[in-house]
Amino acid sequence: MKIDEFLKFMHISENLKQVTRHSWTSDGTREVVAAHSWRMALMAMMIADEIKDINIQRVIELCIVHDLGEAITKDIPVFEKTEADENTENQAQDYLISCISGEFKEKLKSLFDEMRDMTTKEAKLYKCLDKLEVLIQHNEADLSTWIPLERELQLEYGISECEVFEFTKKLRERVKQDSIDKMKEETI
């Protein structure tokens, strides 16, 4: 990889430190995409011993790069994202791949392809962690930051993705209970 390519890629990816998400943090600030991806990678590291026969390094890599396209497209909440938005994000990923050369280019292309195909255990775990991190973050945020449809999403979102692994299935059930308990705060 050429130094100019490296720096260009870093300048583009730096946007993820600025692109806000729909989610809020526990201190009342908007979450940024980079923080979401970082915490997904941390989650993968933490559960490495719970899920057997999986390449956790690959899962961490998927978590780190999964939203790179949003450095160009910005974040669109899942409940607003259309197929056209998905296509635009795929085009942004393709543009990022075109900015670099060498082994990293091939690795990044392979990671993006794996996420699009969703056939490997690693891709399935990354997708589960993507859902779980969002749900956990919502539970950590003040209830006043939730929009009405998020009450249902907290109970239903990511269930099928998390059923692939026993540990994540149990974790999803616990996060759902935490959501139910949090929503009870409204009535107190």
Residue frames as a rotation matrix with the C-alpha (Angstrom) as fourth column:
MET 1
0.590 0.808 0.000 0.00
0.808 -0.590 0.000 0.00
0.000 0.000 -1.000 0.00
LYS 2
-0.248 -0.635 0.732 1.24
0.586 -0.700 -0.409 3.45
0.772 0.328 0.545 -0.82
ILE 3
-0.775 -0.122 -0.620 1.58
0.602 -0.442 -0.665 6.08
-0.193 -0.889 0.416 1.92
ASP 4
-0.877 0.474 -0.072 -0.82
-0.473 -0.830 0.296 8.41
0.081 0.293 0.953 0.05
GLU 5
-0.237 0.810 -0.536 -3.44
-0.122 0.523 0.844 5.62
0.964 0.265 -0.025 -0.09
PHE 6
-0.395 0.017 -0.918 -3.02
0.827 0.442 -0.348 4.93
0.400 -0.897 -0.189 3.61
LEU 7
-0.907 -0.013 -0.422 -3.47
0.249 -0.824 -0.509 8.59
-0.341 -0.566 0.750 4.53
LYS 8
-0.690 0.714 -0.123 -6.45
-0.556 -0.413 0.722 9.04
0.465 0.566 0.681 2.20
PHE 9
-0.146 0.630 -0.763 -8.14
0.284 0.765 0.578 6.01
0.948 -0.132 -0.290 3.76
MET 10
-0.550 -0.119 -0.827 -7.41
0.834 -0.033 -0.550 7.32
0.039 -0.992 0.117 7.26
HIS 11
-0.974 0.188 -0.130 -8.84
-0.179 -0.981 -0.075 10.74
-0.142 -0.050 0.989 6.36
ILE 12
-0.375 0.885 -0.277 -12.04
-0.439 0.093 0.894 9.18
0.816 0.457 0.353 5.04
SER 13
-0.067 0.360 -0.930 -12.41
0.569 0.780 0.261 6.79
0.819 -0.512 -0.258 7.97
GLU 14
-0.926 -0.291 -0.241 -11.86
0.365 -0.526 -0.768 9.64
0.097 -0.799 0.593 10.43
ASN 15
-0.547 0.798 0.251 -15.39
-0.527 -0.562 0.637 10.72
0.650 0.216 0.729 9.55
LEU 16
0.061 0.602 -0.796 -16.65
0.319 0.744 0.587 7.81
0.946 -0.290 -0.147 11.66
LYS 17
-0.639 -0.315 -0.702 -15.47
0.763 -0.148 -0.629 9.72
0.094 -0.937 0.335 14.73
GLN 18
-0.945 0.257 -0.203 -17.90
-0.227 -0.961 -0.157 12.48
-0.236 -0.102 0.966 13.76
VAL 19
-0.530 0.787 -0.315 -20.88
-0.326 0.154 0.933 10.68
0.783 0.597 0.175 12.21
THR 20
-0.665 0.368 0.650 -23.59
-0.690 0.029 -0.723 10.53
-0.285 -0.929 0.235 14.83
ARG 21
-0.848 0.450 -0.281 -26.03
0.311 0.851 0.424 7.69
0.430 0.272 -0.861 15.19
HIS 22
0.045 0.960 0.276 -29.63
-0.115 -0.269 0.956 7.69
0.992 -0.075 0.098 16.28
SER 23
0.420 0.103 -0.902 -28.55
0.723 0.562 0.401 6.35
0.548 -0.821 0.161 19.69
TRP 24
0.520 -0.232 0.822 -27.65
-0.529 -0.843 0.097 8.31
0.671 -0.486 -0.561 22.79
THR 25
-0.408 -0.712 -0.572 -25.08
0.185 0.549 -0.815 7.46
0.894 -0.438 -0.092 25.44
SER 26
0.115 0.460 -0.880 -25.74
0.923 0.278 0.266 7.25
0.368 -0.843 -0.393 29.17
ASP 27
-0.503 -0.340 -0.794 -24.44
0.672 -0.732 -0.113 10.81
-0.543 -0.590 0.597 29.69
GLY 28
0.407 0.843 -0.351 -26.89
0.376 -0.505 -0.777 12.25
-0.832 0.184 -0.523 27.14
THR 29
-0.232 -0.504 -0.832 -24.56
-0.649 -0.557 0.518 12.72
-0.725 0.660 -0.198 24.17
ARG 30
0.761 0.464 -0.453 -25.17
-0.638 0.410 -0.652 11.37
-0.117 0.785 0.608 20.70
GLU 31
0.369 -0.613 0.699 -23.33
0.155 0.782 0.604 8.16
-0.916 -0.115 0.384 19.98
VAL 32
0.174 -0.381 -0.908 -20.89
-0.924 -0.382 -0.017 8.17
-0.340 0.842 -0.419 17.07
VAL 33
0.824 0.203 -0.529 -20.38
-0.465 0.775 -0.428 5.33
0.323 0.598 0.733 14.60
ALA 34
-0.099 -0.954 -0.282 -16.77
-0.421 0.297 -0.857 4.72
0.902 0.034 -0.431 15.65
ALA 35
-0.538 -0.061 0.841 -17.85
-0.842 0.086 -0.532 4.15
-0.040 -0.994 -0.097 19.26
HIS 36
0.563 0.805 0.187 -20.49
-0.757 0.594 -0.273 1.64
-0.331 0.012 0.944 18.17
SER 37
0.682 -0.356 -0.639 -17.97
-0.312 0.648 -0.695 -0.33
0.662 0.673 0.331 16.08
TRP 38
-0.405 -0.873 0.270 -15.35
-0.609 0.038 -0.792 -0.22
0.682 -0.485 -0.547 18.84
ARG 39
-0.277 0.322 0.905 -17.75
-0.900 0.243 -0.362 -1.62
-0.336 -0.915 0.222 21.40
MET 40
0.821 0.514 -0.249 -18.86
-0.571 0.744 -0.347 -4.39
0.007 0.428 0.904 19.05
ALA 41
0.225 -0.831 -0.509 -15.21
-0.298 0.438 -0.848 -5.42
0.928 0.343 -0.149 18.70
LEU 42
-0.606 -0.399 0.688 -14.86
-0.745 -0.018 -0.667 -5.38
0.278 -0.917 -0.287 22.48
MET 43
0.320 0.810 0.492 -17.97
-0.869 0.457 -0.187 -7.53
-0.377 -0.368 0.850 22.81
ALA 44
0.756 -0.090 -0.648 -16.47
-0.377 0.750 -0.544 -10.05
0.535 0.656 0.533 20.37
MET 45
-0.332 -0.943 -0.037 -13.29
-0.417 0.182 -0.890 -10.23
0.846 -0.280 -0.454 22.44
MET 46
-0.442 0.181 0.879 -15.30
-0.896 -0.033 -0.443 -10.73
-0.051 -0.983 0.177 25.63
ILE 47
0.507 0.758 0.411 -17.35
-0.709 0.638 -0.301 -13.66
-0.490 -0.138 0.861 24.33
ALA 48
-0.018 -0.600 -0.800 -14.52
-0.918 0.326 -0.225 -15.44
0.396 0.730 -0.557 22.51
ASP 49
-0.903 -0.393 0.170 -14.49
-0.427 0.793 -0.434 -18.26
0.036 -0.465 -0.885 25.07
GLU 50
-0.302 0.885 0.355 -18.27
-0.441 0.201 -0.875 -18.67
-0.845 -0.421 0.330 24.95
ILE 51
0.761 0.563 -0.322 -18.51
-0.510 0.214 -0.833 -19.54
-0.400 0.798 0.450 21.25
LYS 52
0.037 -0.768 0.639 -16.47
-0.031 0.638 0.769 -22.49
-0.999 -0.048 0.000 20.06
ASP 53
-0.219 -0.252 0.943 -15.04
0.805 0.499 0.321 -23.16
-0.552 0.829 0.094 16.61
ILE 54
0.852 0.444 0.278 -15.07
0.524 -0.714 -0.464 -19.57
-0.007 0.541 -0.841 15.46
ASN 55
-0.231 -0.924 0.304 -12.35
0.903 -0.320 -0.288 -17.24
0.363 0.208 0.908 14.23
ILE 56
0.496 0.498 -0.712 -12.84
0.787 -0.604 0.126 -14.42
-0.367 -0.623 -0.691 16.73
GLN 57
-0.503 -0.717 -0.482 -10.12
0.331 -0.675 0.659 -12.33
-0.798 0.172 0.578 15.06
ARG 58
-0.822 0.270 0.502 -12.22
0.496 -0.094 0.863 -12.36
0.280 0.958 -0.057 11.90
VAL 59
0.237 0.949 -0.208 -15.31
0.936 -0.165 0.312 -11.35
0.262 -0.268 -0.927 13.88
ILE 60
0.157 -0.266 -0.951 -13.40
0.577 -0.757 0.307 -8.43
-0.802 -0.597 0.035 15.40
GLU 61
-0.863 -0.505 0.008 -12.29
0.271 -0.449 0.852 -7.34
-0.427 0.737 0.524 11.92
LEU 62
-0.427 0.798 0.426 -15.88
0.740 0.038 0.672 -7.52
0.520 0.602 -0.606 10.66
CYS 63
0.421 0.591 -0.688 -17.02
0.890 -0.416 0.187 -5.43
-0.175 -0.691 -0.701 13.62
ILE 64
-0.239 -0.618 -0.749 -14.36
0.429 -0.759 0.490 -2.79
-0.871 -0.204 0.446 13.01
VAL 65
-0.959 -0.269 -0.091 -15.09
0.035 -0.430 0.902 -2.32
-0.282 0.862 0.421 9.29
HIS 66
-0.465 0.810 0.358 -18.82
0.849 0.523 -0.081 -3.05
-0.252 0.266 -0.930 9.12
ASP 67
0.600 0.750 -0.278 -19.90
0.654 -0.660 -0.370 0.61
-0.461 0.040 -0.887 9.08
LEU 68
-0.448 -0.865 -0.227 -16.96
0.531 -0.462 0.710 2.07
-0.719 0.198 0.667 7.14
GLY 69
-0.459 0.340 0.821 -19.31
0.821 -0.192 0.538 3.00
0.341 0.920 -0.191 4.30
GLU 70
0.603 0.756 -0.254 -21.03
0.790 -0.522 0.321 5.38
0.110 -0.394 -0.912 6.70
ALA 71
-0.217 -0.748 -0.627 -17.89
0.586 -0.614 0.529 7.53
-0.780 -0.253 0.572 6.64
ILE 72
-0.982 -0.082 0.170 -19.27
0.188 -0.460 0.868 8.56
0.007 0.884 0.467 3.25
THR 73
-0.445 0.889 0.111 -23.03
0.395 0.084 0.915 7.97
0.804 0.451 -0.388 3.49
LYS 74
-0.583 0.213 0.784 -23.59
-0.755 -0.500 -0.425 8.92
0.302 -0.839 0.452 7.16
ASP 75
-0.969 0.226 0.097 -25.73
0.142 0.837 -0.529 6.76
-0.200 -0.499 -0.843 9.43
ILE 76
-0.370 0.926 -0.075 -29.33
-0.690 -0.220 0.690 5.92
0.623 0.307 0.720 8.61
PRO 77
-0.438 0.240 0.866 -31.33
-0.758 0.419 -0.500 4.29
-0.483 -0.876 -0.002 11.43
VAL 78
-0.965 -0.002 0.264 -32.43
0.094 0.933 0.348 0.74
-0.246 0.361 -0.899 10.65
PHE 79
-0.193 0.979 0.067 -36.10
0.667 0.181 -0.723 1.73
-0.720 -0.095 -0.688 10.80
GLU 80
0.477 0.312 -0.822 -35.53
-0.316 -0.811 -0.492 4.32
-0.820 0.494 -0.288 8.05
LYS 81
-0.525 -0.833 -0.174 -33.03
-0.491 0.129 0.861 2.45
-0.695 0.538 -0.477 5.84
THR 82
0.658 0.720 -0.222 -34.26
-0.552 0.259 -0.793 1.45
-0.513 0.644 0.568 2.39
GLU 83
0.605 -0.424 0.674 -32.87
0.616 0.785 -0.059 -0.90
-0.504 0.452 0.736 -0.23
ALA 84
0.741 -0.332 0.584 -31.62
0.310 -0.602 -0.736 2.18
0.596 0.726 -0.343 -2.09
ASP 85
0.694 -0.497 0.521 -29.74
-0.716 -0.556 0.423 3.22
0.079 -0.667 -0.741 1.06
GLU 86
0.595 -0.460 0.659 -28.18
0.001 0.820 0.572 -0.25
-0.804 -0.339 0.489 1.28
ASN 87
0.665 -0.322 0.674 -27.07
0.747 0.256 -0.614 0.03
0.026 0.911 0.411 -2.34
THR 88
0.757 -0.374 0.535 -25.58
-0.209 -0.915 -0.345 3.46
0.619 0.149 -0.771 -1.67
GLU 89
0.628 -0.530 0.570 -23.68
-0.660 0.025 0.751 2.07
-0.413 -0.847 -0.334 1.31
ASN 90
0.592 -0.404 0.697 -22.39
0.478 0.873 0.099 -0.83
-0.648 0.275 0.710 -0.82
GLN 91
0.718 -0.326 0.614 -21.20
0.489 -0.392 -0.780 1.70
0.495 0.860 -0.122 -3.41
ALA 92
0.718 -0.472 0.512 -19.41
-0.645 -0.727 0.234 3.62
0.262 -0.498 -0.826 -0.64
GLN 93
0.579 -0.511 0.636 -17.71
-0.192 0.673 0.714 0.39
-0.793 -0.535 0.291 0.43
ASP 94
0.632 -0.320 0.706 -16.67
0.755 0.462 -0.466 -0.25
-0.178 0.827 0.533 -3.17
TYR 95
0.778 -0.358 0.516 -15.25
-0.064 -0.863 -0.502 3.27
0.625 0.357 -0.694 -3.35
LEU 96
0.662 -0.541 0.519 -13.23
-0.687 -0.161 0.709 2.67
-0.300 -0.825 -0.478 -0.18
ILE 97
0.557 -0.438 0.705 -11.82
0.362 0.893 0.268 -0.53
-0.747 0.106 0.656 -1.69
SER 98
0.713 -0.234 0.661 -10.86
0.652 -0.124 -0.748 1.42
0.257 0.964 0.065 -4.82
CYS 99
0.877 -0.343 0.337 -8.84
-0.397 -0.912 0.104 3.91
0.272 -0.225 -0.936 -2.75
ILE 100
0.307 -0.763 0.568 -6.25
-0.739 0.185 0.648 1.34
-0.600 -0.619 -0.507 -1.66
SER 101
0.414 -0.255 -0.874 -4.04
-0.662 0.574 -0.481 -1.37
0.624 0.778 0.069 -3.09
GLY 102
-0.575 -0.818 -0.007 -2.20
-0.633 0.449 -0.631 -4.43
0.519 -0.358 -0.776 -1.92
GLU 103
-0.782 0.172 -0.599 -3.13
0.352 0.915 -0.197 -7.03
0.514 -0.365 -0.776 0.66
PHE 104
-0.803 0.515 -0.299 -5.34
0.119 -0.353 -0.928 -4.71
-0.584 -0.781 0.223 2.70
LYS 105
-0.483 0.640 -0.597 -7.47
-0.873 -0.406 0.271 -4.02
-0.069 0.652 0.755 -0.39
GLU 106
-0.454 0.276 -0.847 -8.07
-0.273 0.862 0.427 -7.76
0.848 0.425 -0.316 -0.79
LYS 107
-0.860 0.110 -0.499 -8.74
0.493 0.433 -0.755 -8.19
0.133 -0.895 -0.426 2.93
LEU 108
-0.732 0.602 -0.319 -11.25
-0.318 -0.715 -0.622 -5.33
-0.603 -0.354 0.715 3.01
LYS 109
-0.377 0.587 -0.716 -13.01
-0.861 0.063 0.505 -6.65
0.342 0.807 0.481 -0.09
SER 110
-0.619 0.086 -0.781 -13.17
0.135 0.991 0.002 -10.09
0.774 -0.104 -0.625 1.50
LEU 111
-0.892 0.279 -0.354 -14.66
0.349 -0.072 -0.934 -8.65
-0.286 -0.958 -0.033 4.71
PHE 112
-0.542 0.722 -0.430 -17.29
-0.714 -0.665 -0.218 -6.63
-0.444 0.189 0.876 2.86
ASP 113
-0.390 0.373 -0.842 -18.18
-0.628 0.561 0.539 -9.67
0.674 0.739 0.015 0.72
GLU 114
-0.801 0.045 -0.597 -18.50
0.380 0.808 -0.450 -11.83
0.462 -0.587 -0.665 3.83
MET 115
-0.797 0.539 -0.274 -20.86
-0.011 -0.466 -0.885 -9.32
-0.605 -0.702 0.377 5.44
ARG 116
-0.382 0.669 -0.638 -22.99
-0.918 -0.352 0.181 -9.14
-0.104 0.655 0.748 2.29
ASP 117
-0.432 0.156 -0.888 -23.16
-0.390 0.855 0.340 -12.94
0.813 0.494 -0.309 1.93
MET 118
-0.066 0.376 0.924 -23.86
-0.996 -0.073 -0.041 -13.66
0.052 -0.924 0.379 5.63
THR 119
0.616 0.297 -0.730 -22.99
-0.398 0.917 0.038 -17.36
0.680 0.267 0.683 5.26
THR 120
-0.323 -0.817 -0.478 -20.09
0.140 0.458 -0.878 -17.78
0.936 -0.351 -0.034 7.70
LYS 121
0.332 0.353 -0.875 -20.40
0.888 0.195 0.416 -18.22
0.318 -0.915 -0.249 11.46
GLU 122
-0.585 -0.653 -0.481 -18.18
0.767 -0.638 -0.065 -15.18
-0.264 -0.407 0.875 11.83
ALA 123
-0.840 0.345 0.419 -20.50
-0.004 -0.775 0.632 -12.99
0.543 0.529 0.652 9.77
LYS 124
0.141 0.953 -0.269 -23.49
0.353 0.206 0.913 -14.26
0.925 -0.224 -0.307 11.71
LEU 125
0.113 -0.157 -0.981 -21.83
0.993 -0.007 0.116 -13.45
-0.025 -0.988 0.155 15.02
TYR 126
-0.904 -0.427 -0.027 -20.81
0.424 -0.902 0.080 -9.97
-0.058 0.061 0.996 13.86
LYS 127
-0.512 0.779 0.362 -24.42
-0.020 -0.432 0.901 -9.31
0.859 0.454 0.237 12.79
CYS 128
0.352 0.596 -0.722 -25.71
0.709 0.333 0.621 -10.52
0.611 -0.731 -0.305 16.15
LEU 129
-0.277 -0.551 -0.787 -23.26
0.922 -0.382 -0.057 -8.26
-0.270 -0.742 0.614 17.99
ASP 130
-0.897 0.021 0.442 -24.32
0.205 -0.865 0.458 -5.34
0.392 0.501 0.772 15.79
LYS 131
0.041 0.996 0.081 -27.91
0.120 -0.085 0.989 -5.82
0.992 -0.031 -0.123 16.95
LEU 132
0.382 0.102 -0.919 -27.01
0.862 0.319 0.394 -6.45
0.333 -0.942 0.034 20.58
GLU 133
-0.660 -0.699 -0.276 -24.76
0.751 -0.626 -0.212 -3.41
-0.025 -0.347 0.938 20.89
VAL 134
-0.657 0.500 0.563 -27.59
-0.072 -0.786 0.614 -1.16
0.750 0.363 0.553 19.69
LEU 135
0.366 0.872 -0.326 -30.03
0.233 0.253 0.939 -2.70
0.901 -0.420 -0.110 22.15
ILE 136
0.110 -0.421 -0.901 -27.62
0.989 0.132 0.059 -2.44
0.094 -0.898 0.431 25.06
GLN 137
-0.867 -0.461 0.188 -26.84
0.458 -0.887 -0.064 1.18
0.196 0.030 0.980 24.18
HIS 138
-0.249 0.854 0.457 -30.53
-0.118 -0.495 0.861 2.03
0.961 0.161 0.223 24.15
ASN 139
0.551 0.445 -0.706 -30.94
0.585 0.397 0.707 0.46
0.595 -0.802 -0.041 27.57
GLU 140
-0.259 -0.745 -0.614 -28.06
0.964 -0.244 -0.110 2.59
-0.068 -0.620 0.781 28.83
ALA 141
-0.817 -0.007 0.577 -29.54
0.213 -0.934 0.289 5.80
0.537 0.358 0.764 27.43
ASP 142
-0.808 0.586 -0.056 -32.19
-0.229 -0.400 -0.887 7.82
-0.543 -0.704 0.458 29.19
LEU 143
-0.399 0.750 0.527 -35.68
0.745 0.601 -0.290 6.62
-0.534 0.277 -0.799 28.35
SER 144
0.385 0.564 -0.731 -36.58
0.079 -0.809 -0.582 10.13
-0.920 0.166 -0.356 27.17
THR 145
-0.412 -0.608 -0.678 -34.26
-0.659 -0.315 0.683 9.63
-0.629 0.728 -0.271 24.16
TRP 146
-0.774 0.185 0.606 -36.33
0.404 0.880 0.248 6.69
-0.487 0.437 -0.756 22.87
ILE 147
-0.648 0.669 -0.364 -38.84
-0.754 -0.497 0.428 7.33
0.106 0.552 0.827 20.13
PRO 148
0.171 0.831 0.529 -42.12
-0.898 0.353 -0.264 5.38
-0.406 -0.430 0.806 20.40
LEU 149
0.759 0.183 -0.625 -41.24
-0.515 0.756 -0.404 2.61
0.398 0.629 0.668 17.92
GLU 150
-0.282 -0.952 -0.118 -38.09
-0.597 0.270 -0.755 1.80
0.751 -0.142 -0.645 19.87
ARG 151
-0.158 0.298 0.941 -40.14
-0.915 0.315 -0.253 0.24
-0.372 -0.901 0.223 22.65
GLU 152
0.862 0.488 0.136 -41.20
-0.377 0.797 -0.472 -2.51
-0.339 0.355 0.871 20.25
LEU 153
0.551 -0.731 -0.402 -37.75
-0.408 0.185 -0.894 -2.71
0.728 0.656 -0.196 18.65
GLN 154
-0.285 -0.687 0.669 -36.15
-0.929 0.027 -0.368 -3.28
0.235 -0.726 -0.646 22.05
LEU 155
0.106 0.430 0.896 -38.34
-0.662 0.704 -0.259 -6.35
-0.742 -0.566 0.359 22.46
GLU 156
0.833 0.401 0.381 -38.13
0.003 0.686 -0.728 -7.80
-0.553 0.608 0.570 18.92
TYR 157
0.735 -0.554 -0.391 -35.00
-0.644 -0.392 -0.657 -6.49
0.211 0.735 -0.645 17.16
GLY 158
-0.150 -0.978 -0.146 -32.18
-0.912 0.194 -0.362 -8.98
0.383 0.079 -0.920 16.60
ILE 159
0.321 0.300 0.898 -33.87
-0.737 0.674 0.038 -12.05
-0.594 -0.675 0.438 18.04
SER 160
0.991 0.099 0.085 -33.37
-0.027 0.793 -0.609 -14.25
-0.128 0.601 0.789 14.97
GLU 161
0.470 -0.883 -0.025 -29.75
-0.376 -0.174 -0.910 -13.10
0.799 0.437 -0.413 14.52
CYS 162
-0.184 -0.562 0.807 -28.95
-0.956 -0.087 -0.279 -13.90
0.227 -0.823 -0.521 18.16
GLU 163
0.673 0.525 0.522 -30.49
-0.641 0.766 0.056 -17.39
-0.370 -0.372 0.851 18.12
VAL 164
0.612 -0.484 -0.625 -27.55
-0.415 0.476 -0.775 -18.77
0.673 0.734 0.090 16.12
PHE 165
-0.460 -0.836 -0.298 -25.39
0.002 0.335 -0.942 -19.15
0.888 -0.434 -0.153 19.24
GLU 166
0.192 0.580 -0.792 -26.54
0.775 0.405 0.485 -20.29
0.602 -0.707 -0.371 22.68
PHE 167
-0.463 -0.438 -0.770 -24.63
0.842 -0.490 -0.228 -17.57
-0.278 -0.754 0.596 24.54
THR 168
-0.996 0.072 0.059 -25.97
-0.046 -0.930 0.365 -14.74
0.081 0.361 0.929 22.37
LYS 169
-0.232 0.961 -0.153 -29.48
0.242 0.209 0.947 -16.17
0.942 0.183 -0.281 22.59
LYS 170
0.162 0.234 -0.958 -29.28
0.970 0.139 0.198 -15.97
0.180 -0.962 -0.205 26.40
LEU 171
-0.747 -0.497 -0.443 -27.70
0.560 -0.829 -0.014 -12.53
-0.360 -0.258 0.897 26.23
ARG 172
-0.795 0.517 0.316 -30.50
-0.033 -0.559 0.829 -11.30
0.605 0.649 0.461 23.94
GLU 173
0.127 0.868 -0.480 -33.10
0.602 0.317 0.733 -12.61
0.788 -0.382 -0.483 26.38
ARG 174
-0.100 -0.247 -0.964 -31.41
0.963 -0.268 -0.032 -10.75
-0.251 -0.931 0.264 29.24
VAL 175
-0.967 -0.254 -0.033 -31.20
0.231 -0.921 0.312 -7.52
-0.110 0.294 0.949 27.21
LYS 176
-0.397 0.902 0.170 -34.91
0.166 -0.111 0.980 -7.88
0.903 0.417 -0.106 26.44
GLN 177
0.285 0.492 -0.823 -35.66
0.888 0.188 0.420 -8.22
0.361 -0.850 -0.383 30.15
ASP 178
-0.547 -0.551 -0.631 -33.50
0.725 -0.688 -0.027 -5.17
-0.419 -0.472 0.776 30.86
SER 179
-0.904 0.267 0.334 -35.57
0.059 -0.695 0.716 -3.28
0.424 0.667 0.613 28.28
ILE 180
0.053 0.968 -0.247 -38.83
0.477 0.193 0.857 -4.38
0.877 -0.163 -0.452 29.89
ASP 181
0.112 -0.081 -0.990 -37.54
0.988 -0.098 0.120 -3.29
-0.107 -0.992 0.069 33.28
LYS 182
-0.865 -0.473 -0.169 -36.42
0.441 -0.876 0.193 0.06
-0.240 0.092 0.966 31.87
MET 183
-0.638 0.678 0.365 -39.81
0.079 -0.414 0.907 0.69
0.766 0.608 0.211 30.24
LYS 184
0.178 0.680 -0.711 -41.47
0.856 0.249 0.452 0.08
0.485 -0.689 -0.539 33.60
GLU 185
-0.629 -0.506 -0.591 -39.65
0.732 -0.641 -0.230 3.21
-0.263 -0.577 0.774 34.79
GLU 186
-0.827 0.354 0.437 -42.11
0.041 -0.736 0.675 5.26
0.561 0.576 0.594 32.70
THR 187
0.115 0.984 -0.135 -45.03
0.174 0.114 0.978 4.14
0.978 -0.136 -0.158 34.80
ILE 188
-0.060 -0.203 -0.977 -43.36
0.977 0.188 -0.099 4.73
0.204 -0.961 0.188 38.15
